[in-house]
Amino acid sequence: MKPLETKRFIDIRSNLINKAKGEVLEIGCGTGINFSFYKDVTVTAIEPNPVLRKTSYERASEAKTPIHVIEGNAEQLSFSDHSFDTVVGTLVLCTIPNPVKAIREISRVCKPTGTILLFEHVRHENAILGKLQDLLSPVWKRACDGCHLNRDTIHLLKEEEIEIIEINKHLGDIFVTIEARKKQK
């Protein structure tokens, strides 16, 4: 992923993270690759993998904004309802074993007026490319820490009453950035 990160993803991540406001929760922060993009916010970042979390501690200490990294799992967040103004996830929902549970937890901890910002790869709308993702996904999951190439994240969000405000497609429509919020009742 390094060539994609340095040539394409850096701008995608920066543009998405610049939309974050207030108290931010980043789910699955990995190595903390997003930390340098945060400005004028306070970030709580969760990561279940201890190896990745170790690198994220180092990046958090170098960030220009306060970032508190803790062990955590998006399927069972330890925060009160409506705790965060913004919830961020980048290339993470594809690896979570139960994405529906994670989306429900994200919705629960996000304030009613809050924003959900996601950068994900998704199942392609083209039938042939989507089928190719379906075929490759079992092998890819084993090789890439549980990553599902064919996860239909947009559909999952809509099913869980998440209102999509904006979607931008990238790199042949395989990657998307999503700005969303809880549907107002």
Legacy VTK file of the C-alpha trace (Angstrom):
# vtk DataFile Version 3.0
C-alpha trace
ASCII
DATASET POLYDATA
POINTS 185 float
0.000 0.000 0.000
2.984 2.316 0.423
3.008 3.575 -3.207
-0.722 4.331 -2.977
-0.241 6.025 0.398
2.515 8.353 -0.795
1.087 9.179 -4.214
-2.712 9.127 -3.818
-3.986 8.434 -0.321
-2.145 11.295 1.363
-4.354 13.886 -0.350
-7.505 11.828 0.167
-6.760 11.429 3.887
-5.806 15.085 4.324
-8.971 16.389 2.640
-11.182 14.083 4.692
-9.492 14.707 8.059
-9.639 18.487 7.522
-13.439 18.161 7.918
-13.085 16.847 11.490
-14.276 19.197 14.230
-14.400 19.271 18.029
-13.995 16.047 19.979
-12.927 13.353 17.496
-12.948 9.570 17.774
-10.804 7.711 15.264
-11.599 4.016 15.067
-8.877 1.586 14.055
-6.140 4.206 13.909
-3.558 1.599 12.914
-0.103 3.163 12.938
-1.502 6.678 13.355
-1.048 7.580 9.721
-3.838 10.191 9.947
-2.484 11.986 13.011
-0.492 14.634 11.161
-3.638 15.831 9.346
-5.684 16.781 12.424
-5.926 20.489 13.236
-7.721 22.358 16.031
-9.408 19.236 17.447
-8.920 16.786 20.301
-8.600 13.158 19.197
-9.228 9.880 20.964
-7.891 7.093 18.767
-8.608 3.409 19.303
-6.644 0.470 17.942
-7.018 -3.204 18.946
-3.690 -4.398 17.506
-0.851 -3.861 20.025
1.872 -3.780 17.350
0.120 -1.069 15.348
-0.860 0.780 18.529
2.813 1.031 19.551
3.627 2.962 16.363
0.529 5.120 16.810
1.733 6.159 20.301
4.921 7.484 18.714
3.035 9.361 15.988
0.609 10.790 18.550
3.505 12.232 20.539
4.716 14.026 17.393
1.302 15.375 16.337
0.420 19.054 16.495
-2.919 18.348 18.148
-3.733 16.385 21.324
-4.185 12.705 20.476
-4.914 10.078 23.102
-4.373 6.518 21.816
-6.053 3.659 23.657
-6.780 0.006 23.141
-10.256 -0.376 21.741
-12.572 -2.205 19.425
-15.123 -0.440 17.191
-17.683 -3.198 17.788
-17.779 -2.417 21.513
-16.868 1.193 22.260
-16.343 2.135 25.893
-17.701 5.689 25.524
-21.000 7.233 26.571
-23.715 7.955 24.056
-23.233 11.155 22.039
-19.618 11.692 23.171
-18.021 12.839 19.900
-18.545 15.614 17.373
-16.771 13.626 14.653
-16.042 9.936 14.161
-13.323 9.041 11.652
-12.450 5.696 10.095
-9.991 5.167 7.264
-9.586 1.813 5.565
-10.893 0.084 8.656
-14.497 -1.087 8.165
-13.235 -3.654 5.651
-11.317 -5.493 8.397
-13.850 -5.376 11.232
-15.459 -8.829 11.670
-18.917 -7.381 12.389
-19.190 -4.051 10.539
-22.888 -3.629 11.366
-22.126 -3.734 15.082
-19.301 -1.217 14.553
-21.566 1.135 12.574
-24.176 0.968 15.353
-21.508 1.815 17.931
-20.188 4.686 15.795
-23.726 6.023 15.508
-24.273 5.660 19.254
-21.176 7.615 20.301
-21.525 10.312 17.645
-23.526 13.367 18.716
-26.903 13.826 16.969
-25.438 16.815 15.126
-22.074 15.095 14.612
-20.320 13.926 11.476
-19.022 10.525 10.418
-16.027 10.658 8.056
-14.906 7.491 6.281
-12.333 6.512 3.672
-12.936 2.940 2.534
-12.606 0.599 -0.398
-15.906 -0.885 -1.478
-17.381 -3.543 -3.711
-17.318 -2.191 -7.241
-20.649 -1.408 -8.906
-19.459 -2.977 -12.178
-20.736 -6.575 -12.145
-17.529 -8.081 -13.526
-15.206 -6.158 -11.205
-17.500 -6.844 -8.239
-17.461 -10.566 -9.020
-13.656 -10.471 -9.279
-13.537 -8.879 -5.808
-15.865 -11.634 -4.544
-13.544 -14.306 -5.934
-10.364 -12.713 -4.551
-11.770 -11.782 -1.140
-11.234 -15.135 0.685
-7.540 -15.219 -0.206
-7.143 -11.486 0.366
-8.703 -11.784 3.854
-6.118 -14.360 4.885
-3.207 -12.374 3.449
-4.306 -8.911 4.595
-5.411 -9.117 8.234
-9.079 -9.897 7.556
-9.643 -7.267 4.861
-12.786 -7.862 2.773
-12.234 -6.537 -0.774
-15.936 -6.764 -1.512
-17.578 -5.148 1.502
-20.556 -2.952 0.507
-19.996 -0.279 3.137
-22.345 2.268 1.576
-25.241 -0.202 1.705
-24.401 -1.111 5.319
-24.431 2.562 6.349
-27.806 3.171 4.710
-29.264 0.044 6.337
-28.213 1.414 9.749
-29.979 4.760 9.303
-26.840 6.688 8.430
-27.543 9.590 6.091
-24.898 10.011 3.411
-24.169 13.701 2.893
-21.408 13.317 0.314
-19.578 10.503 -1.457
-16.435 11.006 -3.514
-15.074 8.124 -5.567
-11.367 7.537 -6.124
-9.065 5.262 -8.129
-11.560 3.645 -10.469
-14.441 3.869 -7.990
-12.917 1.208 -5.717
-12.151 3.727 -2.964
-14.643 6.218 -1.550
-14.683 9.006 0.968
-17.954 9.421 2.779
-19.277 12.271 4.862
-22.332 11.121 6.784
-24.460 11.668 9.875
-27.186 9.927 11.818
-30.600 10.329 10.244
-32.589 12.936 12.092
-35.814 11.473 13.483
LINES 1 186
185 0 1 2 3 4 5 6 7 8 9 10 11 12 13 14 15 16 17 18 19 20 21 22 23 24 25 26 27 28 29 30 31 32 33 34 35 36 37 38 39 40 41 42 43 44 45 46 47 48 49 50 51 52 53 54 55 56 57 58 59 60 61 62 63 64 65 66 67 68 69 70 71 72 73 74 75 76 77 78 79 80 81 82 83 84 85 86 87 88 89 90 91 92 93 94 95 96 97 98 99 100 101 102 103 104 105 106 107 108 109 110 111 112 113 114 115 116 117 118 119 120 121 122 123 124 125 126 127 128 129 130 131 132 133 134 135 136 137 138 139 140 141 142 143 144 145 146 147 148 149 150 151 152 153 154 155 156 157 158 159 160 161 162 163 164 165 166 167 168 169 170 171 172 173 174 175 176 177 178 179 180 181 182 183 184
